[in-house]
């Protein structure tokens, strides 16, 4: 569909975009009780505008399931 996809990965987070991904990073203040990363941010360039994208994984009590 898109001839070129831009990719950016941080830990368990991956963004694929037809737009340029300028940078990204973890949100270290959002960690679960096991100190696992729960959120990351990415900055995309869409035309002459910037867009911040946030990806969040909510921790679940897997040991109790």
QUIZIDA-V856920 format. One record per residue. N is the residue number from 1. SS is DSSP state (H for helix, E for strand, C for the rest). PHI is phi as a letter, one per 40 degrees, with the letter a starting at -180 (none if undefined). PSI is psi in radians with two decimals (none if undefined). Layout:
N|SS|PHI|PSI + N|SS|PHI|PSI
This chain:
1|C|none|-0.88 + 2|C|b|2.25 + 3|C|c|-0.55 + 4|C|b|2.16 + 5|C|b|2.34 + 6|E|c|2.42 + 7|E|b|2.64 + 8|E|a|2.21 + 9|E|b|2.45 + 10|E|b|1.99 + 11|C|f|-2.06 + 12|C|c|0.04 + 13|E|b|2.35 + 14|E|b|2.30 + 15|E|b|2.29 + 16|E|b|2.23 + 17|E|a|2.56 + 18|C|c|-0.21 + 19|C|c|2.75 + 20|E|c|2.37 + 21|E|b|1.94 + 22|E|c|-0.70 + 23|E|a|3.00 + 24|E|a|2.94 + 25|E|a|2.91 + 26|E|c|2.75 + 27|C|b|1.54 + 28|C|c|-0.33 + 29|C|c|-0.21 + 30|C|b|1.44 + 31|E|b|2.68 + 32|C|c|-3.07 + 33|C|c|-0.31 + 34|C|c|0.17 + 35|C|g|0.43 + 36|C|c|2.54 + 37|E|c|2.28 + 38|C|b|-0.23 + 39|E|a|2.66 + 40|E|a|2.80 + 41|E|b|2.69 + 42|E|a|2.49 + 43|E|b|2.09 + 44|E|b|2.68 + 45|E|b|2.04 + 46|E|b|1.77 + 47|C|g|-2.20 + 48|C|c|0.22 + 49|E|b|2.58 + 50|E|c|2.63 + 51|E|b|2.26 + 52|E|c|2.30 + 53|E|b|2.29 + 54|E|b|2.32 + 55|E|b|2.24 + 56|E|b|2.29 + 57|C|b|2.04 + 58|C|c|2.22 + 59|C|c|2.52 + 60|C|b|2.65 + 61|C|c|1.20 + 62|H|c|-0.56 + 63|H|c|-0.25 + 64|H|b|-0.05 + 65|C|c|none
